[in-house]
Amino acid sequence: MDLRGVGPFDSDTAADYLSDLYSAEYHQRLGLIEAALRTGADPSEGFLDSHEAVPAIVAAAIVAQFRAAEPGDIPEPLAFLAASGVPPIPDSLIPLAVAALERILAPDSELNELWSATDQYRAWEDTILTLRAALGDDPLGASTK
């Protein structure tokens, strides 16, 4: 695993997923985002491989960034989405993104295992928790609005 940095976009796997989004037609992007979140959130899959967790983190970051009416400062890796367009993010993706992030922090996550073996684990965990907080504190409430 290419653990270059603790940010959601700091790996080759994240870059590959972003490249897939960039290459996709506008109308396909939301489906790719949802698929990454579903894979990351699905506990029936058993052990969560890092190559499945990283796209889920990127997708959760996209949901957090673009669900707001005013997305604010766009991180450089997401600039292409701001320029070429991202479909409106439905509220139904918020609890899915939260579930994916919670599963990524669980003991049955390869990415969590990999980071826990480094001296940057707390910084990585803080990144995931900050992203989780940006999605809201009440994922069930978000799905009922």
C-alpha positions in Angstrom: 0.0 0.0 0.0 1.3 3.4 -0.9 0.9 5.3 2.4 2.3 8.7 1.2 0.3 10.9 3.4 -2.7 10.9 5.8 -5.0 12.9 3.6 -7.9 11.3 1.7 -6.2 11.8 -1.7 -2.6 10.9 -0.7 -2.2 7.6 -2.4 -1.9 6.0 -5.9 -5.1 4.2 -5.2 -6.9 7.5 -4.5 -5.4 9.0 -7.7 -6.6 6.0 -9.7 -10.1 6.3 -8.4 -10.1 10.1 -9.1 -8.9 9.3 -12.6 -11.8 6.9 -13.1 -14.2 9.7 -12.0 -12.5 12.2 -14.3 -12.8 9.8 -17.2 -16.5 9.0 -16.5 -19.3 10.9 -18.1 -21.1 13.4 -15.9 -24.1 11.1 -15.5 -22.0 8.2 -14.4 -20.1 9.9 -11.6 -22.7 9.7 -8.9 -23.0 5.9 -9.5 -19.2 5.5 -9.1 -19.3 7.5 -5.9 -22.2 5.5 -4.5 -20.6 2.2 -5.5 -17.4 3.0 -3.7 -19.3 3.9 -0.6 -21.5 0.8 -0.7 -18.4 -1.4 -1.1 -16.7 0.4 1.9 -19.8 0.2 4.0 -21.0 -3.4 3.4 -20.1 -5.6 6.4 -21.1 -8.7 4.5 -18.0 -8.4 2.5 -15.9 -9.5 5.5 -12.4 -8.1 5.7 -12.2 -4.7 4.0 -9.2 -4.5 1.7 -7.3 -1.3 1.5 -7.9 -1.0 -2.3 -11.7 -0.9 -1.5 -11.3 1.4 1.5 -9.4 4.2 -0.2 -12.0 4.8 -2.9 -14.6 4.9 -0.1 -12.6 7.6 1.7 -12.3 9.6 -1.5 -16.0 9.2 -2.2 -16.9 10.3 1.4 -14.7 13.3 0.9 -16.5 14.2 -2.3 -19.9 13.8 -0.5 -18.7 16.0 2.3 -17.3 18.6 -0.1 -20.1 18.8 -2.7 -23.3 18.3 -0.6 -23.1 21.8 0.6 -24.7 24.6 -1.5 -21.5 26.5 -1.3 -18.7 23.9 -1.3 -16.0 26.4 -0.2 -12.3 25.9 -0.9 -12.0 22.9 -3.3 -9.0 20.7 -2.6 -6.8 20.5 -5.7 -7.5 16.8 -6.4 -11.2 17.7 -6.7 -10.8 20.7 -8.8 -11.7 18.8 -12.0 -15.1 17.9 -10.4 -15.7 21.6 -9.6 -14.8 22.5 -13.2 -16.5 19.7 -15.1 -19.4 19.1 -12.7 -20.6 16.6 -10.1 -24.2 15.6 -10.0 -26.1 16.8 -7.0 -25.3 14.7 -3.9 -28.4 13.2 -2.5 -28.8 13.1 1.3 -29.1 9.3 1.1 -25.3 9.1 0.5 -24.5 10.8 3.8 -25.3 7.8 6.1 -23.7 5.5 3.6 -20.5 7.6 3.7 -20.5 7.6 7.5 -21.0 3.8 7.5 -18.0 3.4 5.2 -15.8 5.6 7.3 -16.8 3.8 10.5 -16.0 0.4 8.8 -12.6 1.7 7.6 -11.8 2.5 11.3 -12.9 -1.0 12.4 -10.6 -3.8 13.3 -11.5 -5.8 10.1 -10.1 -3.1 7.9 -6.7 -3.6 6.1 -6.2 0.1 5.9 -6.7 0.6 9.6 -4.2 -2.3 10.2 -1.7 -0.8 7.8 -1.9 2.7 9.4 -1.8 1.3 13.0 1.6 -0.1 12.2 3.0 3.4 11.5 3.8 6.4 13.7 1.2 8.5 11.8 -1.8 6.4 12.8 -3.3 9.1 15.0 -2.9 11.7 12.3 -4.6 9.4 9.8 -7.3 8.5 12.2 -7.9 12.2 12.9 -8.3 12.8 9.1 -11.0 10.1 8.9 -12.7 11.4 12.1 -12.6 15.0 10.7 -14.1 13.8 7.5 -16.7 11.8 9.4 -17.6 15.0 11.4 -17.9 17.0 8.2 -20.7 14.6 7.1 -22.7 15.4 10.3 -23.1 13.9 13.7 -26.5 12.2 13.1 -26.3 9.9 10.1 -29.7 8.4 10.9 -31.3 11.8 11.2 -29.7 12.8 7.9 -31.4 10.0 6.1 -34.8 10.9 7.4 -34.7 14.6 6.3 
